[in-house]
Each structure stands twice: as C-alpha cells, then as structure tokens.
Amino acid sequence: MPQNTNLSTLLAQHEGDLLTAWLREQAASGARTMRVLGEKDAREQSAQLIAALRTGLAGGGADSIEGSAWEQAREVLSRVSRDGAQAGLTPGETALFVLSLKRPLFALLRRQAGTDAEALGEDTWSATMVLDRLAVYTTEVAQRTRDEIIQRQQAEMLELSTPVVKLWDGILALPLIGTLDSRRTQIVMESLLERIVETGAEIAIIDITGVPTVDTLVAQHLIKTVNAARLMGTECIISGIRPQIAQTIVHLGVDLQGVVTKATLADAFALALGKSGRSVSGIAR
C-alpha cells in the first residue's frame, strides 16, 4: 500500500478549497499560464491536476510519477505544456503552473497536522517530491514542444527561402540567399526538380548572388543540384559569380564540371533567352 494514502484522502476531502486557493495563488503570482491559457481553461486544468494528483498518490505513491497511477497527471501536464509552448510560454513559466500549488497545499497540510510535527514533515516532504517531479516533467514536455516548433519553423523557412521562379516559357530561376548546407541543398533540389516537372523547363538559372561565401562544400552542393537537373533534361546556368567568389573557386581548385557561369542574373537570363532562340532588344527613346 503506498504510504501517501492519507495525503490522497486529504486532497479528496478539501479538493474544492484547495482549488480555490490555488487559483488565487496563480492570479496573485502573476503567472503567465493563467493569462495565456485563459481563466476558464486554467481552472479546468487545475481541477484535473488536483484530481490526478489524488489518484497518483493513492495508487503510486510519491517515489515516482512514471507508473500507470500517474498517467492522468502526465496527460494533464502534457496538454498544459504543449498549449503553453505553442502560446509562447517558456519551460520555466510552464513549470510555475505546478509549483504555484505548493503554497496552498502546504498551508492545508499545516492546518490538518496541527501539533503533529512528524506527520507534517512527512506529508510536506512527499508533496514536495511529487510537485517537483511534476514540474520537471512539464519542463521536459515544454522543451520538446518548443524544439518541435523551432524545427518546423526552420523547415518552413527553408522552403520559403528557395522559391523557383518562372522567368519565361521554358526558363526557371532559383535565387539562393544565405548559406547552403546538406539539408537545404536537398530542399533546393526537390523544389527545382518539382518545378521542372511542372513546367517542362529546358533551362534553369541558379543565382548565388545572395550566397555570402562559396567553399568546397557549397560548390559540391551546387554541382549535385546541377547534375540532378541535367538528369531531368534541363540545362543549368549559375549566375552571381562575383570576383571574390571566382577567386575562391580557383583557389580551392573546384571544378564546376563544364557548368556555364555568369556574373549577373541579367547576363544569365540573356544567355538563356539566346539558347532558347529568343532575344530582348532595347526600347528606342
């Protein structure tokens, strides 16, 4: 029999009063959890956690919150942590949702224990261990959720940062901005190949004017992209070869394997028009 059955019974007997005191404590502490989740949801989640705390103490004790008896408590805190993280709460702010229960719970324990210092000490220690473990759990879930949000946002930003633009019938342009790495190169290739399939383009211009530096790794990524497009029957032109980048490529001894390069996007576009049998003439003034 778990040693915290008495504490569980105490929670059941004073559940309503404890909930009221806890909500008052959350409001007084200025915890952002209540403001972010809303008063109604905060009240509902708080009530559910007290009930889950009672069940966990009765069935699993305070030594661990990993057992099945604590499943309900973990589910409640997972919802709070995920909702808080998505709303912008830090893991620490989410943990305060649990830790703010300490003051009203300890006050209840003192009133019930009276002069029995030993019982008060045991119950206070058990309550402290449980609440601290639950707070750590909320921090872990909140951090995982934040990491997932950041990874998803990074993936979305990578997709947005690699637009494939149709300049003319049969001519695509892929302006690159920022550093190229293996992950982004994969997205670049996928975006370019998908547009080639959609448009049937014969020429693709890869503009690296916005790429700050070109090293051996970046050059290899560019070659992979060009080769992938060639396999689809599309010729690539690399534009944006500034003098500094040209010197770097020569210094590194990188062989672009016969890839046509141009200094500017305008030059590359003019070349692409010529290859497709078109030309642009100036307007008489």
C-alpha positions in Angstrom: 0.0 0.0 0.0 1.5 3.3 -0.9 2.5 5.4 2.1 0.7 8.6 0.8 -2.9 7.3 1.0 -3.6 9.7 3.9 -2.4 12.7 1.7 -4.6 11.5 -1.1 -7.6 11.3 1.2 -6.8 14.8 2.5 -6.9 16.1 -1.1 -10.2 14.4 -1.7 -11.7 16.0 1.4 -10.5 19.5 0.7 -10.4 19.5 -3.1 -12.7 22.5 -3.6 -11.0 24.7 -1.1 -7.6 23.7 -2.4 -8.6 24.5 -6.0 -9.9 28.0 -5.0 -6.7 28.8 -3.0 -4.5 27.6 -5.9 -6.3 29.7 -8.5 -6.0 32.6 -6.2 -2.3 31.9 -5.9 -1.9 31.7 -9.6 -3.6 35.1 -10.1 -1.6 36.7 -7.3 1.7 35.4 -8.5 1.1 37.0 -12.0 1.9 33.6 -13.6 1.5 33.9 -17.4 0.0 30.5 -17.6 -3.4 31.7 -16.4 -3.3 34.7 -18.8 -2.1 32.6 -21.8 -4.4 29.6 -21.3 -7.4 31.7 -20.2 -9.1 31.7 -16.8 -11.6 29.0 -17.8 -9.0 26.6 -19.2 -6.7 27.3 -16.3 -9.4 26.4 -13.8 -10.3 23.3 -15.7 -6.7 22.1 -16.0 -6.0 22.9 -12.3 -9.1 20.9 -11.2 -8.0 18.0 -13.3 -4.5 18.1 -12.0 -5.7 18.0 -8.3 -7.8 15.0 -9.1 -4.9 13.3 -10.9 -2.6 14.2 -8.0 -5.0 12.5 -5.6 -5.2 9.4 -7.9 -1.4 9.2 -8.3 -0.7 9.4 -4.6 -3.3 6.8 -3.8 -2.2 4.3 -6.4 1.5 5.0 -7.0 2.9 7.0 -4.1 5.4 9.8 -4.2 8.5 7.9 -5.1 7.9 8.1 -8.9 5.5 9.6 -11.4 6.3 7.0 -14.0 3.6 4.4 -13.1 0.2 3.9 -14.5 -1.3 5.6 -11.5 0.3 8.9 -12.6 -0.8 8.6 -16.2 -3.7 11.0 -15.8 -1.4 13.6 -14.2 1.1 13.3 -17.0 -1.6 13.7 -19.6 -2.9 16.9 -18.0 0.5 18.4 -17.7 1.4 17.4 -21.3 -1.6 19.4 -22.5 -0.7 22.4 -20.4 2.9 22.2 -21.5 2.1 21.9 -25.2 -0.5 24.6 -25.1 1.8 26.9 -23.2 4.7 26.3 -25.5 2.6 27.0 -28.6 1.4 30.2 -26.9 5.0 31.3 -26.2 5.5 30.3 -22.6 9.0 29.3 -21.6 9.5 25.9 -19.9 10.2 27.7 -16.7 6.9 29.6 -16.9 5.1 26.4 -17.6 6.7 24.7 -14.6 5.4 27.5 -12.3 1.9 26.3 -13.0 2.7 23.2 -10.9 5.0 24.9 -8.4 2.3 27.5 -7.6 0.4 24.7 -5.9 3.0 24.4 -3.2 1.9 27.3 -1.0 -1.9 26.5 -0.8 -1.1 22.8 -0.4 1.4 23.3 2.4 -1.0 25.6 4.1 -3.6 22.9 4.0 -1.1 20.4 5.4 -0.2 22.7 8.3 -3.9 23.2 9.3 -4.6 19.5 9.3 -1.4 18.4 11.0 -1.9 20.7 14.0 0.8 19.9 16.6 1.9 16.6 14.9 5.2 17.8 13.6 6.3 14.4 12.4 3.2 13.9 10.2 3.5 17.4 8.8 7.1 16.8 7.9 6.4 13.5 6.2 3.4 14.9 4.2 5.3 18.1 3.3 8.3 16.1 2.1 6.1 13.8 0.0 4.2 16.7 -1.5 7.4 18.5 -2.3 8.9 15.5 -4.1 5.8 14.9 -6.2 5.3 18.6 -7.2 9.0 19.0 -8.0 8.9 15.8 -10.2 5.7 17.0 -12.0 7.3 20.5 -12.5 10.4 18.8 -14.1 8.1 16.8 -16.3 6.3 19.9 -17.6 9.6 21.5 -18.3 10.7 18.5 -20.4 7.5 18.3 -22.4 7.5 22.1 -22.9 11.1 22.0 -24.1 10.4 19.1 -26.5 7.4 21.0 -27.9 9.5 24.2 -28.4 12.1 22.2 -30.2 9.5 20.7 -32.5 8.0 24.1 -33.2 11.5 25.5 -34.0 12.3 22.6 -36.3 9.0 23.0 -38.1 9.5 26.7 -38.5 13.0 26.2 -39.8 11.7 23.7 -42.3 9.1 26.2 -43.4 11.6 29.0 -43.7 13.9 26.8 -45.8 11.0 26.1 -48.2 10.1 29.8 -48.4 13.8 30.7 -48.9 14.1 28.6 -52.0 11.5 29.9 -54.4 11.7 28.7 -58.0 10.5 31.5 -60.3 9.3 31.1 -63.9 11.1 33.9 -65.9 9.9 32.9 -69.3 8.4 29.9 -71.1 11.0 27.1 -70.6 13.2 29.2 -68.3 13.3 28.9 -64.5 15.3 30.9 -61.9 16.3 29.7 -58.5 17.7 32.7 -56.4 19.6 31.4 -53.4 20.1 33.5 -50.3 22.1 32.5 -47.2 24.4 29.6 -46.5 23.9 26.2 -48.3 24.2 23.1 -46.3 23.2 19.5 -46.9 19.7 19.8 -45.7 19.0 23.0 -47.6 20.6 21.6 -50.7 18.1 18.7 -50.6 15.2 21.1 -50.4 16.7 23.2 -53.2 17.0 20.1 -55.5 13.5 18.9 -54.6 11.9 22.3 -55.3 13.8 22.7 -58.6 13.0 19.2 -59.8 9.3 19.6 -59.0 9.1 22.8 -60.9 11.0 21.3 -63.9 8.4 18.5 -64.0 5.5 21.0 -63.7 6.8 23.4 -66.3 8.9 21.2 -68.6 11.6 23.9 -68.4 14.7 23.4 -70.5 16.9 25.9 -68.8 17.3 26.7 -65.1 19.3 29.7 -63.7 20.7 29.2 -60.2 21.6 32.6 -58.9 24.0 32.7 -55.9 24.3 36.5 -55.6 22.9 36.2 -52.1 25.2 33.4 -51.0 27.9 35.0 -48.8 30.7 32.6 -49.3 31.4 29.6 -51.6 33.6 26.9 -50.3 34.3 23.3 -51.4 31.2 22.0 -49.7 28.9 24.7 -51.2 30.4 24.1 -54.7 29.7 20.3 -54.3 26.1 21.1 -53.3 25.7 23.3 -56.4 27.2 20.5 -58.7 24.7 18.0 -57.2 21.8 20.3 -57.9 23.1 20.9 -61.5 23.6 17.2 -62.1 20.1 16.4 -60.8 18.6 18.9 -63.1 20.6 17.5 -66.0 19.1 14.1 -65.4 15.7 15.7 -65.9 16.9 17.1 -69.3 17.3 20.7 -68.0 20.5 22.8 -68.6 21.6 24.9 -65.6 23.4 28.3 -65.6 24.9 29.6 -62.4 24.8 33.3 -62.0 26.1 35.7 -59.4 29.8 34.7 -59.7 31.3 37.8 -58.1 35.1 38.4 -58.4 35.7 37.3 -54.8 33.7 34.0 -55.4 35.6 33.4 -58.6 38.9 33.8 -56.9 37.8 31.5 -54.1 36.7 28.8 -56.5 40.0 29.0 -58.4 41.9 28.9 -55.1 40.1 25.9 -53.9 40.6 24.1 -57.2 36.9 23.4 -57.6 35.9 22.1 -61.0 32.4 23.1 -61.8 32.4 20.3 -64.5 31.6 22.4 -67.5 28.8 24.4 -65.9 28.0 27.7 -67.6 28.5 30.6 -65.2 27.7 34.3 -65.5 28.4 37.3 -63.3 24.8 38.5 -63.0 21.3 37.2 -63.3 20.7 39.5 -66.2 23.6 38.0 -68.1 22.3 34.5 -67.4 18.8 35.4 -68.4 20.1 36.9 -71.7 22.1 33.7 -72.3 19.1 31.5 -71.5 16.9 33.5 -74.0 19.6 33.1 -76.7 19.8 29.3 -76.1 16.0 29.1 -76.5 16.0 31.1 -79.7 14.8 34.4 -78.2 16.3 37.8 -77.6 15.4 41.0 -75.8 16.1 44.3 -77.6 16.3 47.7 -76.1 13.4 50.2 -76.3 14.1 53.2 -78.5 13.8 56.5 -76.6 
